[in-house]
Amino acid sequence: MSNRLYYDDPALLAFDATVRACEPAADRYRLALDRTAFYPTSGGQPHDLGHLQAADRVVSISNVTSDDEEEVWHHVSEAIAPGTHVSGTIDRVRRQDFRQQHSGQHILSAAFDHVLSARTESVHLGVEDCTLDLHREVTADECRRAEDAANGVVWDNRPVSIRYADASDLAHEPRLRKITAREGRVRLIDIAGHDLSACGGTHVSTTGEVGLIAIRGTERFRGGTRVTFLAGRRALESYRALRDTADAAARTLSVAAADVPDALMRLREDLKQEQRRAMEAIERVTVLQAESLASGVDASGLLVAELPAADALALRVSASQLVAVAGRVVALISGSSPHALVIARSADRADVDAGALVRQICAAHGGKGGGRPDLAQAGGVDVTVEALRAVLKT
């Protein structure tokens, strides 16, 4: 079993070791070392990246895993013989990022626990987003309170220490946030005056190194709440992205960034008014069309026509108007193929199922659609007026 150097020195980025074992692993190889600073994927935290340098070559680490015997395996593209001396180098940016995320999670979970009695059930530290799942639902205001408490701990710059204890002694440790299932010697992460948790991950040495903890959103999850958060540099980058988005919106709307929400509300109301005016215009045109198309209704009350300039909305309005003033069954298609299609029928033609007819036409002429027995529509239909009339006549 490898000596895990990161247990006592999470800031360690370079080390020397000897290859103990080399095994094939899928289309690659995996190496076990006598000592390692590479963190394997575990406890919700992804693995380190970096490289190993032997006397004659450098190999990149693509994955780091651990097995049931707690052996750490370094996945590489080339075999390195057992007994070879290697030097390992950890990707500094990735290591520091996950130290910030993991310590940030401990701080935030403890804040939810202290402030709201909301217990963290599970954790995921992703490459982009991090999540923690709480056992109960929390409101937006409660999240802000926990977020404020967590950042207060960050800005206090409290020491974060590593210590060890026997699992049998932890049952009576009042500060332990969550009982551990591990046995024997247990590694503990102690955030002074705030949190004590059993954890094998990589952490910062003071809370100030986390920089900032930002909650990005929440959602209901399995009867509780999933909280998405970022810490450290990721929180800064998220702020920058949101700031750039707000600035771009402000420039587009010709307002200050703080006035973007009000400007969008005004724009929304203006759009609604324009849509109402457009609908009124469509209805006026439809009445005129109905008068001109009324002569096309056959003896059975069927009207089939093409409206070259109409879109799907105009077809629906036109079909409803035409049913009211001209025909008992109306089928309209738009201009160029593939067409939009609408079929409508009057209340006294319950024998006609517009939805079923649309599905039948789509099956024969392409497109997708459906609807109610009295009104249905489709898009992407390659059908002519003559073919449509033939279907409706049968």
Secondary structure, DSSP 4 states (H G I P E B T S, - for coil): --EEGGGT-TT--EEEEEEEEEEEETTEEEEEESEE-PPPSBTTBPPP-EEEE-SS-EEEE-EEEE-TT--EEEEESS---TT-EEEEEE-HHHHHHHHHHHHHHHHHHHHHHHHH---EEEEEE-SS-EEEEESS---HHHHHHHHHHHHHHHHTT-BEEEEEEEHHHHTT-TTBSS-----SEEEEEEETTTEEEE--S---SBGGGG--EEEEEEEEETTEEEEEEEETHHHHHHHHHHHHHHHHHHHHHTS-GGGHHHHHHHHHHHHHHHHHHHHHHHHHHHHHHHHHHGGG--TTSEEEEE-TT--HHHHHHHHHHHHHHT-SEEEEE-SSSSEEEEEEE-TT-TT--HHHHHHHHHHHH--EEEE-SSEEEEEEE---HHHHHHHHH-
